[in-house]
């Protein structure tokens, strides 16, 4: 954190995210790049933090349940053999971020116009 306090800059140049149950994947999700989730002692997270607002089944990417899974996933991504599930990514994006169609400014203008007309 001392060297790179702004993770957004790192995410912008990363080809792949390797994470645990951290919420950083919700930021990386908009890049539509591969994500590998390390599933190790998930009970530590749920016991200490409680249930997440984003359910564990809403993790778009590869869920590696051990060392062999991780290295197989990493090899698949690095060799270009892993393709993201576009539909699942879209569902996760909508659930986590709302409408990501690139038309937010248009929607804001419509709301402002409607308020002005009142």
Buried (B, 14 or more C-beta within 10 A) or exposed (E): EEEEEEEEEEBEEBEBBBBBBEEBBBBBBEBEBBBBBBBBEBEEBEEEEEEEEBEBEBBBBBBBEEEEBBEBBBEBBEEEEBEBEEEEBEEBBEEBEEEEEEEEEEEEEEEEEEEEEE
